[in-house]
Amino acid sequence: MKFPISIVVILLTLLFSCQQHSVEPLQTEIDSIANRWAPDKRVGICNFTLIKGQAREMVLKGESLFPDAKTEVLQLLSSKGITVIDSVVILPDTIHLEKNWGVVSLSVANLRTKPAHSAELASQAIMGTPVKILKESDGWLYIQTPDHYIAWTNATSVKQMNPAEISEWRNADRIIYTDTYGVIAGDDKLTTVMSDLVAGAIVVKKSENKNITEVVLPDGRTGYVSNLNWLNFKQWKDTVNLIPEKMIATGKRFLGFPYLWGGTSSKGIDCSGFAKTVCFLNGVILERDASQQFKHGKEIDITSGWDKLQKGDFLFFGSKQPLRITHTGMYIGDSEVIHSSGNVRINSLDSTRTNYSKHLSSILVGARRIIGEPTEQGILPVKQNNWY
C-alpha cells in the first residue's frame, strides 16, 4: 500500500518528535544515577549527557571517576532497547595522559575552580602532596588531592609521575617540615634561597651531617636545609595522633596569620583550611570545606551551652533553617574558639569576656568531635592513606 507523500512526512515528523522528546525523561534517570555516584561535586565527577545520534542510535557523552556508574547507565539504556554509542571518558584520562600521578613541587600549589589564573581559588596543596592527575588542558592539570578534593592547577606546580616513579617516591627516605615557614637553600652554607617552605612540606632526604641535610625536591632539584624542624616522615605518620593540647599548640602557631579564601597554608588560610592544616600537622587528613567537615565525627549537644565541649572539638557556624555551614573553628576550652576570620584569632562565646564575639555566638550551629572517633574518608590518618 502506498501512502501520500504528505502522510509520510507527517509520520516521519511525529517519529522524530517522539525520539527527541524521549531524551528528556531518560536524561532525568541518568542524572539520578550520576548524582547518586557523585552527590558532592567537590570530590566526585559523574556527568553524562544523552544526545540523539545521526541515525536511530543515541550517543552518551560525559566523564566520570566511576566506571561502574557508566556501566549502570548503559544497562539502563539497554533495558529500554536503546542502541547507544559510548563516548564517556573515564578519569583519569589514561588515553591522553602518559603520567596520571604527581607530587606537588612548589611550596604551595594554588588550586582553582577553572583552568585560569582569574578563576576562584578553591584550595591549596603543599610541597610533597601526592595527587592524581585526571586530565590536562593547555598547561593546566585537573587533579585530585588526598582528601579527594578536585580542582585545577598549573602544570608547573606538579611533578608528573608514572606508577613506578610514584612508587619510588613513596618508598624514599622522606622528611616532613614542622615549622610554620622556612626556606630550602641552594648551597650547603645556607646563603642562597632555592625555595620557600610551609608547614607540612615533604621532601626526600639525600644525605645529612650534624647541622645540614641535603634534600631532593619532588621535581628533582637538590637543596639544603637546617636539621631543625624536620622529622622522619615514616616515623612521624606512624606515631602522630590527635591530642587536644598538641592541636591547640599547633593552632596557636598560626595566630595573626592572614585569612585567605581558599588558603590551606602558612601563606594564607581560611577557616576550614585552618582546621584542615591543624589536623594534618597532627596526622589526620580532614575534608576540605567546613560543610564537608560538619558531616564527620561525633555530634556534641550544645543546646545548653559549651559545657559538654572538650578541647579539640570543632565548632560550626552558619544558619539553621535552612542548614548552611559557612564557618568553623576549634574549641580550646574555657568558652574560647580559635579560628581564621580576617586573621587567625581567639574569640570567646562568653559575653563577659573582652574577646567575646556576639556574631559567632549568634550563628553557632553545631559541634563535632573527631578525637577518638572511628576513622573514615573524611577523617583519615595519614598513615592509612596509601597515596603517601
Number of C-alpha atoms within 10 A of each C-alpha: 2 5 7 7 9 8 10 12 11 11 12 11 12 12 12 13 11 11 14 12 11 12 15 13 10 17 15 12 13 23 17 14 20 22 16 12 19 19 14 13 12 17 17 19 21 25 22 22 17 19 17 16 13 8 6 11 13 19 16 21 15 16 20 22 20 16 14 11 22 26 11 14 20 18 13 16 18 12 9 9 9 14 14 18 16 14 14 18 18 19 19 22 18 14 10 10 15 11 20 23 25 27 27 27 27 23 26 23 22 22 29 22 18 16 20 14 14 9 12 15 19 21 27 21 26 24 26 28 23 29 28 23 27 22 19 20 11 9 11 18 24 23 25 23 23 21 18 17 20 25 23 28 28 20 20 15 23 27 21 25 23 14 12 10 14 22 14 12 19 16 12 15 16 21 22 23 23 19 18 17 16 17 18 22 21 18 15 15 11 16 11 14 13 16 16 15 24 20 23 26 26 30 23 23 21 15 12 14 9 7 10 16 19 22 24 18 23 24 18 11 12 18 23 26 23 20 15 12 14 19 16 15 20 17 12 18 21 13 10 16 19 19 14 18 12 15 21 19 12 19 22 18 14 22 15 13 20 19 21 20 16 22 25 27 28 21 17 20 29 28 28 28 28 27 27 25 25 27 24 23 25 23 22 25 24 28 25 26 23 25 19 15 22 24 12 20 21 16 15 17 14 15 10 7 11 18 12 11 21 17 20 24 23 28 24 25 24 19 14 12 6 7 11 14 21 16 23 32 27 27 25 24 18 14 18 21 24 26 30 27 18 14 18 24 19 21 21 22 21 17 12 8 12 9 14 17 17 13 10 18 15 12 16 19 22 19 24 21 19 21 19 11 11 11 15 13 15 20 23 20 22 21 19 16 13 9 16 20
